[in-house]
Amino acid sequence: MVAVTQSTLVVTISFGSPTGEVITLVTMQTSTGLNVENPTGDNVAAVMEVLPRGGHLILDGGVENTYWQIWYRPNGTYQVEYRDGSPSCHYQTLTVSRDKVIIAGGGWLSGDESWLLEFAWKNIGDWFEDEDEG
């Protein structure tokens, strides 16, 4: 069972990134303060079931510039983003499908890259050019 609390989740697991790199620390943070040990795809699904509009979920890969995140926009659209190693490799897509977002989060955690094919991605790395220089 998953419980909503006012704390931030910090857990350690091993998984593969979309580039095949093994990452050993994942931090899951939500705007609702969900607290879970050893996050899995099922934990992502549980968060998505209770995430309010305007809420967010971030899976931080523990390696600089490696994360997956969603924002459940107030209009009911999910903004999904992932960064794969540098600010220039930051991608975004929009969907109204919670199921696709759940599959993507679980896939990112497990290193299954098939979730990438479910969306039309836009590279928004140029929005973060200053980060590459710093």
C-alpha positions as CSV (number, residue, x, y, z in Angstrom):
1,M,0.0,0.0,0.0
2,V,1.1,3.6,-0.7
3,A,0.6,6.4,1.7
4,V,0.7,10.1,1.1
5,T,2.9,12.0,3.6
6,Q,4.6,15.3,3.7
7,S,8.1,14.0,3.2
8,T,10.4,13.6,0.2
9,L,11.2,10.1,-0.9
10,V,14.9,9.1,-1.1
11,V,15.7,5.6,-2.1
12,T,18.6,3.7,-3.5
13,I,18.2,1.1,-6.3
14,S,20.1,0.1,-9.4
15,F,18.7,0.5,-12.9
16,G,19.7,1.2,-16.5
17,S,19.3,4.6,-18.2
18,P,18.0,4.8,-21.8
19,T,21.7,5.0,-22.8
20,G,22.4,1.7,-21.0
21,E,24.4,3.3,-18.2
22,V,23.9,1.7,-14.8
23,I,22.7,4.3,-12.3
24,T,22.8,3.4,-8.6
25,L,20.8,6.1,-6.8
26,V,17.3,7.2,-7.6
27,T,15.5,9.9,-5.8
28,M,11.7,10.1,-6.2
29,Q,10.2,13.4,-5.3
30,T,6.6,14.4,-5.7
31,S,4.6,17.5,-5.1
32,T,2.3,15.5,-2.8
33,G,5.2,14.3,-0.6
34,L,4.7,10.6,-1.3
35,N,7.1,8.4,0.8
36,V,8.0,4.9,-0.6
37,E,11.0,2.6,-0.3
38,N,12.6,1.0,-3.4
39,P,10.4,2.7,-6.1
40,T,9.1,0.5,-8.9
41,G,6.8,0.9,-11.8
42,D,4.0,0.0,-9.5
43,N,5.0,2.9,-7.2
44,V,5.0,5.3,-10.1
45,A,1.5,4.0,-11.0
46,A,0.3,4.6,-7.5
47,V,1.6,8.1,-7.4
48,M,0.0,8.9,-10.8
49,E,-3.4,7.7,-9.4
50,V,-3.4,10.3,-6.7
51,L,-1.4,13.1,-8.3
52,P,-3.5,16.3,-8.4
53,R,-3.6,18.6,-11.3
54,G,-0.7,21.0,-11.0
55,G,1.4,18.2,-9.3
56,H,4.7,16.8,-10.3
57,L,6.8,13.6,-10.0
58,I,10.5,13.6,-10.5
59,L,12.8,10.5,-10.7
60,D,16.3,11.8,-10.3
61,G,18.9,9.3,-11.6
62,G,21.6,10.3,-9.1
63,V,24.0,11.2,-11.9
64,E,24.2,14.8,-12.9
65,N,21.7,15.7,-15.6
66,T,19.9,12.4,-15.6
67,Y,16.3,12.4,-14.6
68,W,12.7,11.8,-15.7
69,Q,9.8,14.1,-14.7
70,I,6.2,14.8,-15.3
71,W,4.0,17.7,-14.5
72,Y,0.2,17.1,-14.5
73,R,-0.8,20.5,-15.9
74,P,-3.9,22.2,-14.6
75,N,-5.6,21.6,-18.0
76,G,-5.3,17.8,-17.6
77,T,-2.3,17.3,-19.9
78,Y,0.8,15.5,-18.8
79,Q,4.1,17.2,-19.6
80,V,6.7,14.4,-19.7
81,E,10.4,15.3,-19.8
82,Y,13.7,13.5,-19.5
83,R,17.3,14.6,-19.5
84,D,19.9,12.1,-20.5
85,G,23.3,13.2,-19.3
86,S,23.5,16.9,-20.3
87,P,21.3,19.9,-20.6
88,S,21.5,19.7,-24.5
89,C,19.9,16.2,-24.2
90,H,16.6,17.4,-22.6
91,Y,13.4,16.1,-24.2
92,Q,9.8,16.9,-23.7
93,T,6.4,15.6,-24.9
94,L,2.8,16.1,-24.0
95,T,0.1,13.5,-23.6
96,V,-3.4,13.1,-22.1
97,S,-2.8,9.4,-21.4
98,R,-2.0,8.6,-17.8
99,D,-1.4,5.0,-18.8
100,K,1.4,6.0,-21.2
101,V,3.0,8.1,-18.5
102,I,2.9,5.2,-16.0
103,I,4.5,2.9,-18.6
104,A,7.2,5.5,-19.3
105,G,8.1,6.0,-15.7
106,G,8.3,2.2,-15.1
107,G,10.4,1.8,-18.2
108,W,12.8,4.6,-17.2
109,L,13.3,3.0,-13.9
110,S,13.9,-0.5,-15.4
111,G,16.0,0.7,-18.3
112,D,13.5,-0.6,-20.8
113,E,13.8,1.9,-23.7
114,S,10.5,1.0,-25.5
115,W,8.7,3.8,-23.7
116,L,10.6,6.3,-25.8
117,L,8.8,5.1,-28.9
118,E,5.4,5.8,-27.5
119,F,5.8,9.6,-27.8
120,A,6.9,12.3,-30.3
121,W,9.8,14.0,-28.4
122,K,11.0,17.5,-28.8
123,N,14.5,18.3,-27.9
124,I,14.3,21.4,-25.7
125,G,18.0,21.4,-24.8
126,D,18.5,24.9,-26.3
127,W,16.4,26.2,-23.5
128,F,19.2,25.2,-21.2
129,E,22.3,26.4,-23.1
130,D,23.6,28.4,-20.2
131,E,23.7,25.2,-18.1
132,D,26.0,23.5,-20.6
133,E,28.5,26.4,-20.3
134,G,28.4,26.6,-16.5
